[in-house]
Amino acid sequence: MTPKIEMVHHKVCAFIAVVLLAVMNGIVARAQLMSTCTENSPERRGELGCSIVESKLLPVNLPEPAFWHIDRFASLERARAAVTVASVAFEAAGTAWLMTIEPRYSDHHGGIHVTQVGPLPLPQARRYAMVVQSAVFTPGMYSLAHHHSGVEAVYVVEGEACYETSARAFTLGKGETLALPAGTDMRAVVSGSTRRHVLAVIVHDAAQPATMQMEEGTAPPLAGCNRR
């Protein structure tokens, strides 16, 4: 190799190395741990975060099969007027929502029916509680691995959501839903190229915490979200 060709070769190799390093640094920069879900998180003010909208004890002898019904209303006042012993009304993404845990039937409490999820695989429990969450995060962000003492069901309002489990990864687009049984080890990841907004409900054993999180590096192997 002549000195001139060798010099060009070194420059090309150096350029490729710089590009690869920039790409890798970009990936690392985008990969960021989500904040944990809290009451009145920044999500309630139009920022990134995960809000515990409401935690509610459900009636004794909850009728089964149990479905998660999602209805939309013209105003929060109308949604609140339709609240039952097994539902929660709130605002998110500029919309008033009513979320109810109940058997399948056609009454949508005066709202516009969006979807329903179920029948939900409820765990054995003397009594259940529901936790309603609203979470907005950007691409590359991920949650700690965790599991719930009940079923978690999610509805994608905006963007693309992915959930890693030991069996497989589930990728959801706008308007799609998923329900994962109690005890499922999982991690939420924001896939796609735009911000992700999901609504979720956890119907869990009222005698136990709804969510049990694992420290980073202690989670069991989970299927990656790059797998469909």
Contacts in CASP RR format, 6 or more apart in sequence:
PFRMAT RR
TARGET T0000
AUTHOR 0000-0000-0000
METHOD contacts of the structure
MODEL  1
MTPKIEMVHHKVCAFIAVVLLAVMNGIVARAQLMSTCTENSPERRGELGC
SIVESKLLPVNLPEPAFWHIDRFASLERARAAVTVASVAFEAAGTAWLMT
IEPRYSDHHGGIHVTQVGPLPLPQARRYAMVVQSAVFTPGMYSLAHHHSG
VEAVYVVEGEACYETSARAFTLGKGETLALPAGTDMRAVVSGSTRRHVLA
VIVHDAAQPATMQMEEGTAPPLAGCNRR
1 9 0 8 1.000
30 139 0 8 1.000
30 140 0 8 1.000
31 140 0 8 1.000
31 141 0 8 1.000
31 142 0 8 1.000
32 140 0 8 1.000
32 141 0 8 1.000
32 142 0 8 1.000
33 141 0 8 1.000
33 142 0 8 1.000
33 143 0 8 1.000
33 144 0 8 1.000
33 216 0 8 1.000
34 49 0 8 1.000
34 50 0 8 1.000
34 135 0 8 1.000
34 137 0 8 1.000
34 141 0 8 1.000
34 142 0 8 1.000
34 143 0 8 1.000
34 144 0 8 1.000
34 188 0 8 1.000
35 41 0 8 1.000
35 48 0 8 1.000
35 49 0 8 1.000
35 50 0 8 1.000
36 50 0 8 1.000
36 144 0 8 1.000
36 213 0 8 1.000
37 50 0 8 1.000
37 51 0 8 1.000
37 52 0 8 1.000
37 133 0 8 1.000
37 135 0 8 1.000
37 211 0 8 1.000
38 50 0 8 1.000
38 51 0 8 1.000
38 52 0 8 1.000
39 51 0 8 1.000
39 52 0 8 1.000
40 51 0 8 1.000
41 49 0 8 1.000
41 50 0 8 1.000
41 51 0 8 1.000
41 52 0 8 1.000
42 48 0 8 1.000
42 49 0 8 1.000
43 49 0 8 1.000
43 50 0 8 1.000
43 51 0 8 1.000
43 134 0 8 1.000
43 135 0 8 1.000
43 136 0 8 1.000
44 51 0 8 1.000
44 134 0 8 1.000
46 136 0 8 1.000
47 136 0 8 1.000
48 136 0 8 1.000
48 137 0 8 1.000
48 138 0 8 1.000
48 195 0 8 1.000
49 135 0 8 1.000
49 136 0 8 1.000
49 137 0 8 1.000
50 133 0 8 1.000
50 134 0 8 1.000
50 135 0 8 1.000
50 136 0 8 1.000
50 137 0 8 1.000
51 133 0 8 1.000
51 134 0 8 1.000
51 135 0 8 1.000
52 131 0 8 1.000
52 132 0 8 1.000
52 133 0 8 1.000
53 88 0 8 1.000
53 90 0 8 1.000
53 92 0 8 1.000
53 132 0 8 1.000
53 133 0 8 1.000
53 134 0 8 1.000
54 88 0 8 1.000
54 90 0 8 1.000
54 131 0 8 1.000
54 132 0 8 1.000
55 129 0 8 1.000
55 130 0 8 1.000
55 131 0 8 1.000
55 132 0 8 1.000
55 210 0 8 1.000
56 86 0 8 1.000
56 88 0 8 1.000
56 129 0 8 1.000
56 130 0 8 1.000
56 131 0 8 1.000
56 132 0 8 1.000
57 127 0 8 1.000
57 129 0 8 1.000
57 206 0 8 1.000
58 85 0 8 1.000
58 86 0 8 1.000
58 101 0 8 1.000
58 127 0 8 1.000
58 128 0 8 1.000
58 129 0 8 1.000
58 130 0 8 1.000
58 203 0 8 1.000
58 206 0 8 1.000
59 85 0 8 1.000
59 86 0 8 1.000
60 127 0 8 1.000
62 86 0 8 1.000
62 101 0 8 1.000
62 122 0 8 1.000
62 127 0 8 1.000
62 128 0 8 1.000
63 102 0 8 1.000
63 103 0 8 1.000
64 103 0 8 1.000
64 119 0 8 1.000
64 122 0 8 1.000
65 103 0 8 1.000
65 104 0 8 1.000
65 118 0 8 1.000
65 119 0 8 1.000
65 120 0 8 1.000
66 101 0 8 1.000
66 102 0 8 1.000
66 103 0 8 1.000
66 118 0 8 1.000
66 119 0 8 1.000
66 120 0 8 1.000
66 122 0 8 1.000
66 203 0 8 1.000
67 101 0 8 1.000
67 102 0 8 1.000
67 103 0 8 1.000
67 104 0 8 1.000
67 116 0 8 1.000
67 117 0 8 1.000
67 118 0 8 1.000
67 119 0 8 1.000
67 120 0 8 1.000
68 99 0 8 1.000
68 100 0 8 1.000
68 101 0 8 1.000
68 116 0 8 1.000
68 117 0 8 1.000
68 118 0 8 1.000
68 120 0 8 1.000
68 153 0 8 1.000
68 179 0 8 1.000
68 201 0 8 1.000
68 203 0 8 1.000
69 98 0 8 1.000
69 99 0 8 1.000
69 100 0 8 1.000
69 101 0 8 1.000
69 102 0 8 1.000
69 108 0 8 1.000
69 113 0 8 1.000
69 116 0 8 1.000
70 97 0 8 1.000
70 98 0 8 1.000
70 99 0 8 1.000
70 113 0 8 1.000
70 114 0 8 1.000
70 115 0 8 1.000
70 116 0 8 1.000
70 117 0 8 1.000
70 155 0 8 1.000
70 199 0 8 1.000
71 79 0 8 1.000
71 82 0 8 1.000
71 97 0 8 1.000
71 98 0 8 1.000
71 99 0 8 1.000
71 100 0 8 1.000
71 108 0 8 1.000
71 109 0 8 1.000
71 110 0 8 1.000
71 111 0 8 1.000
71 112 0 8 1.000
71 113 0 8 1.000
71 114 0 8 1.000
72 95 0 8 1.000
72 96 0 8 1.000
72 97 0 8 1.000
72 98 0 8 1.000
72 111 0 8 1.000
72 112 0 8 1.000
72 114 0 8 1.000
73 79 0 8 1.000
73 82 0 8 1.000
73 89 0 8 1.000
73 96 0 8 1.000
73 97 0 8 1.000
73 98 0 8 1.000
73 110 0 8 1.000
73 111 0 8 1.000
73 112 0 8 1.000
74 96 0 8 1.000
75 96 0 8 1.000
76 89 0 8 1.000
76 90 0 8 1.000
76 91 0 8 1.000
76 96 0 8 1.000
78 96 0 8 1.000
78 110 0 8 1.000
78 111 0 8 1.000
79 89 0 8 1.000
79 90 0 8 1.000
79 96 0 8 1.000
79 97 0 8 1.000
79 98 0 8 1.000
79 111 0 8 1.000
80 89 0 8 1.000
82 89 0 8 1.000
82 98 0 8 1.000
82 109 0 8 1.000
82 110 0 8 1.000
82 111 0 8 1.000
83 89 0 8 1.000
83 98 0 8 1.000
84 100 0 8 1.000
84 102 0 8 1.000
84 109 0 8 1.000
86 100 0 8 1.000
86 101 0 8 1.000
86 102 0 8 1.000
86 130 0 8 1.000
87 98 0 8 1.000
87 99 0 8 1.000
87 100 0 8 1.000
87 101 0 8 1.000
87 102 0 8 1.000
87 109 0 8 1.000
88 98 0 8 1.000
88 99 0 8 1.000
88 100 0 8 1.000
88 130 0 8 1.000
88 132 0 8 1.000
89 96 0 8 1.000
89 97 0 8 1.000
89 98 0 8 1.000
89 99 0 8 1.000
90 96 0 8 1.000
90 97 0 8 1.000
90 132 0 8 1.000
90 134 0 8 1.000
91 97 0 8 1.000
92 134 0 8 1.000
92 157 0 8 1.000
92 197 0 8 1.000
92 199 0 8 1.000
93 157 0 8 1.000
93 158 0 8 1.000
93 197 0 8 1.000
97 114 0 8 1.000
97 199 0 8 1.000
98 109 0 8 1.000
98 111 0 8 1.000
99 132 0 8 1.000
99 199 0 8 1.000
99 201 0 8 1.000
100 109 0 8 1.000
101 120 0 8 1.000
101 128 0 8 1.000
101 130 0 8 1.000
101 201 0 8 1.000
101 203 0 8 1.000
104 116 0 8 1.000
104 119 0 8 1.000
114 155 0 8 1.000
115 155 0 8 1.000
115 175 0 8 1.000
115 177 0 8 1.000
117 153 0 8 1.000
117 155 0 8 1.000
117 177 0 8 1.000
117 178 0 8 1.000
117 179 0 8 1.000
118 153 0 8 1.000
118 179 0 8 1.000
120 151 0 8 1.000
120 153 0 8 1.000
120 179 0 8 1.000
120 203 0 8 1.000
121 151 0 8 1.000
121 179 0 8 1.000
121 181 0 8 1.000
121 182 0 8 1.000
122 128 0 8 1.000
122 150 0 8 1.000
122 151 0 8 1.000
122 182 0 8 1.000
122 203 0 8 1.000
123 149 0 8 1.000
123 150 0 8 1.000
123 151 0 8 1.000
123 181 0 8 1.000
123 182 0 8 1.000
123 204 0 8 1.000
123 205 0 8 1.000
125 204 0 8 1.000
125 205 0 8 1.000
125 206 0 8 1.000
125 207 0 8 1.000
126 206 0 8 1.000
126 207 0 8 1.000
127 205 0 8 1.000
127 206 0 8 1.000
127 207 0 8 1.000
128 203 0 8 1.000
128 204 0 8 1.000
128 205 0 8 1.000
128 206 0 8 1.000
129 203 0 8 1.000
129 204 0 8 1.000
129 205 0 8 1.000
129 206 0 8 1.000
129 210 0 8 1.000
130 201 0 8 1.000
130 202 0 8 1.000
130 203 0 8 1.000
130 204 0 8 1.000
131 201 0 8 1.000
131 202 0 8 1.000
131 204 0 8 1.000
131 210 0 8 1.000
131 211 0 8 1.000
132 199 0 8 1.000
132 200 0 8 1.000
132 201 0 8 1.000
133 199 0 8 1.000
133 200 0 8 1.000
133 201 0 8 1.000
133 202 0 8 1.000
134 197 0 8 1.000
134 198 0 8 1.000
134 199 0 8 1.000
134 200 0 8 1.000
135 188 0 8 1.000
135 196 0 8 1.000
135 197 0 8 1.000
135 198 0 8 1.000
135 200 0 8 1.000
136 195 0 8 1.000
136 196 0 8 1.000
136 197 0 8 1.000
137 190 0 8 1.000
137 195 0 8 1.000
137 196 0 8 1.000
138 190 0 8 1.000
138 195 0 8 1.000
138 196 0 8 1.000
139 190 0 8 1.000
139 191 0 8 1.000
139 192 0 8 1.000
139 193 0 8 1.000
139 194 0 8 1.000
139 195 0 8 1.000
139 196 0 8 1.000
140 189 0 8 1.000
140 190 0 8 1.000
140 191 0 8 1.000
141 189 0 8 1.000
141 190 0 8 1.000
142 187 0 8 1.000
142 188 0 8 1.000
142 189 0 8 1.000
142 190 0 8 1.000
143 187 0 8 1.000
143 188 0 8 1.000
143 189 0 8 1.000
144 187 0 8 1.000
144 213 0 8 1.000
144 214 0 8 1.000
144 215 0 8 1.000
144 216 0 8 1.000
144 219 0 8 1.000
145 185 0 8 1.000
145 186 0 8 1.000
145 187 0 8 1.000
145 213 0 8 1.000
145 214 0 8 1.000
145 218 0 8 1.000
145 219 0 8 1.000
145 220 0 8 1.000
145 222 0 8 1.000
146 185 0 8 1.000
146 186 0 8 1.000
146 187 0 8 1.000
146 211 0 8 1.000
146 212 0 8 1.000
146 213 0 8 1.000
146 214 0 8 1.000
147 182 0 8 1.000
147 183 0 8 1.000
147 184 0 8 1.000
147 185 0 8 1.000
147 186 0 8 1.000
147 211 0 8 1.000
147 212 0 8 1.000
148 180 0 8 1.000
148 182 0 8 1.000
148 183 0 8 1.000
148 184 0 8 1.000
148 202 0 8 1.000
148 204 0 8 1.000
148 210 0 8 1.000
148 211 0 8 1.000
148 212 0 8 1.000
149 182 0 8 1.000
149 183 0 8 1.000
149 204 0 8 1.000
149 205 0 8 1.000
149 208 0 8 1.000
149 209 0 8 1.000
149 210 0 8 1.000
149 211 0 8 1.000
149 212 0 8 1.000
150 181 0 8 1.000
150 182 0 8 1.000
150 183 0 8 1.000
150 202 0 8 1.000
150 203 0 8 1.000
150 204 0 8 1.000
150 205 0 8 1.000
150 210 0 8 1.000
151 179 0 8 1.000
151 180 0 8 1.000
151 181 0 8 1.000
151 182 0 8 1.000
151 202 0 8 1.000
151 203 0 8 1.000
151 204 0 8 1.000
152 179 0 8 1.000
152 180 0 8 1.000
152 184 0 8 1.000
152 186 0 8 1.000
152 200 0 8 1.000
152 201 0 8 1.000
152 202 0 8 1.000
153 177 0 8 1.000
153 178 0 8 1.000
153 179 0 8 1.000
153 180 0 8 1.000
153 200 0 8 1.000
153 201 0 8 1.000
153 202 0 8 1.000
153 203 0 8 1.000
154 161 0 8 1.000
154 163 0 8 1.000
154 172 0 8 1.000
154 177 0 8 1.000
154 178 0 8 1.000
154 179 0 8 1.000
154 198 0 8 1.000
154 199 0 8 1.000
154 200 0 8 1.000
155 175 0 8 1.000
155 176 0 8 1.000
155 177 0 8 1.000
155 198 0 8 1.000
155 199 0 8 1.000
155 200 0 8 1.000
156 172 0 8 1.000
156 173 0 8 1.000
156 174 0 8 1.000
156 175 0 8 1.000
156 176 0 8 1.000
156 177 0 8 1.000
156 196 0 8 1.000
156 197 0 8 1.000
156 198 0 8 1.000
157 174 0 8 1.000
157 175 0 8 1.000
157 197 0 8 1.000
157 198 0 8 1.000
157 199 0 8 1.000
158 174 0 8 1.000
158 194 0 8 1.000
158 195 0 8 1.000
158 196 0 8 1.000
158 197 0 8 1.000
159 173 0 8 1.000
159 174 0 8 1.000
159 192 0 8 1.000
159 194 0 8 1.000
159 195 0 8 1.000
159 196 0 8 1.000
159 197 0 8 1.000
160 171 0 8 1.000
160 172 0 8 1.000
160 173 0 8 1.000
160 174 0 8 1.000
160 190 0 8 1.000
160 191 0 8 1.000
160 192 0 8 1.000
160 194 0 8 1.000
160 196 0 8 1.000
161 171 0 8 1.000
161 172 0 8 1.000
161 173 0 8 1.000
161 188 0 8 1.000
161 189 0 8 1.000
161 190 0 8 1.000
161 191 0 8 1.000
161 196 0 8 1.000
161 198 0 8 1.000
162 169 0 8 1.000
162 170 0 8 1.000
162 171 0 8 1.000
162 172 0 8 1.000
162 188 0 8 1.000
162 189 0 8 1.000
162 190 0 8 1.000
162 191 0 8 1.000
162 225 0 8 1.000
163 169 0 8 1.000
163 170 0 8 1.000
163 172 0 8 1.000
163 178 0 8 1.000
163 180 0 8 1.000
163 186 0 8 1.000
163 187 0 8 1.000
163 188 0 8 1.000
163 189 0 8 1.000
163 225 0 8 1.000
164 186 0 8 1.000
164 187 0 8 1.000
164 188 0 8 1.000
164 189 0 8 1.000
164 222 0 8 1.000
164 223 0 8 1.000
164 224 0 8 1.000
164 225 0 8 1.000
165 180 0 8 1.000
165 184 0 8 1.000
165 185 0 8 1.000
165 186 0 8 1.000
165 222 0 8 1.000
165 223 0 8 1.000
166 184 0 8 1.000
166 185 0 8 1.000
166 220 0 8 1.000
166 221 0 8 1.000
166 222 0 8 1.000
166 223 0 8 1.000
167 223 0 8 1.000
168 223 0 8 1.000
168 227 0 8 1.000
169 222 0 8 1.000
169 223 0 8 1.000
169 224 0 8 1.000
169 225 0 8 1.000
169 226 0 8 1.000
169 227 0 8 1.000
169 228 0 8 1.000
170 178 0 8 1.000
171 191 0 8 1.000
171 225 0 8 1.000
171 228 0 8 1.000
172 178 0 8 1.000
180 186 0 8 1.000
182 204 0 8 1.000
182 205 0 8 1.000
185 214 0 8 1.000
185 219 0 8 1.000
185 220 0 8 1.000
185 222 0 8 1.000
186 222 0 8 1.000
187 219 0 8 1.000
187 222 0 8 1.000
189 224 0 8 1.000
189 225 0 8 1.000
190 196 0 8 1.000
191 225 0 8 1.000
202 210 0 8 1.000
202 211 0 8 1.000
204 210 0 8 1.000
END
